[in-house]
Amino acid sequence: MLVVIVVAMVLMVVLAVVMVMAVVIVLAMVVIVEVIRVVIVMKWAGHVARLKDNRWTLRVTDWQPRNGKRSRGRQARRWRDDIVKTKGNRWSRDARDRDEWKRDAEGYILQWMDIAS
């Protein structure tokens, strides 16, 4: 009877360790997906910031509501919000230098790789 209880306790501990490892793996995957998403958004933002003509993509990026307010309730995240959070309000000026912007995107990836290791 004592052996059965010990085996059951060992199995419970092993199951708990496996569950913790699964949670850690899922969280790591979420972080990886978020980093990839931000880098893709940064590439798009750099492309939009370097546009020379007055295309709709550039106009929509800088669009503000006429009354200066957005509707009530939780606001949908705009892709511009991620860039401002990552790079600050000067992101469009910084993005005009293609090489510097590319290094910034690579630096963002390396920053998360350093945290992960």
N, C-alpha and C positions, 0 to 999 in steps of 0.2 A: 504494500500500500504506500509506503514511504517513497519507493522508487517511482511510482506513478505520479505522485505529487511533485517530486523533484523534476521529472521529465516534463511535466506540464508547465512548471515554472520556467524551465529553460526554454521551452518552445514559446512561451509568452514573451520572454526577453528577446529572443531572436525575432519574433514577429514585430515587436516594438522597434527594434533596430532597423529592420527592413522598411517599416512604415516611415521612420524618420529619414532614411536614405531616399525613399521615393519622394518625399516632400522636398528635400533639398534638390533633387534632380529636377523636379517640376519648377521650382523657383529659379534655378539656374537657366532653364529653358525659357522662362518668361523674360528674364533679364537679357538673354541673347536675342530674343525676338525684338524686344524693345530697342536694343542698341542698333540692330539692323534697320528697324523702322526709322529711327532718328537719322541714321546715315543716309538712307534713301531720301528722306525729306530734305536733308541738307544738300544733297546733290541737286534735287529739283529746285530748291530755293536759290542755289548758285546759278542754275540755268536761267531762272526767271529774273534774277537781279542783273544778269548780264545782257538782257534783251535791250536792243537799241531803239526799236520802234515802239509804238504805243499799242501793243497787242492787249487783248482782253485779259490774258493771264497776269500781266503786270498791273493792270487797272483793278482787277478783282483782289489782288494781294493787298493793295493799299486802300481798298474801299472802306469807308466808314458810314454808318447809318446817318440819314439826314439830321435826325434829332440828337445824334451823338450817343444814343442809348440803345442797348440791345434788349430783347424781350425778357420778360420776367422768368424766373426759374433757373435751373441749372443750365448753363450754357454749353453748347456743343463745343468740343475742342476743335480749334482751327489749326491747320498745319503750321501756320505762322506762329502760333502760341508756343509750339515746341522749339522753333528756331530762336524765338526771343528768350525763352527760358535757358536754352543752351548757350547762345552766342551774345545775347543782349540786344538792345534796341538798334545798335549800329550794324546789324547783320547784313543789311543790303549794301552798305558801303564796303564792308569787309569781303563780301562775296564777289565783288567785281574783279578782284585779283584771283584768277582761277587757281594758280599754283598755291597761293597761301590758303585758299578755301579748301583745296584738296588736302593739304597738310593738316588743317584743322580737323577735317573729317577723320583722317587716319589717326590723329592724336586722340580723338574721342574714342575710337576703337581701342587704342593702346591703353588709354586710361582705364577702361573696363577690364582689359586683360590683366593689368597690374593688380587691380582689386581682386580679381578672381584667383590669382596665384598666391 
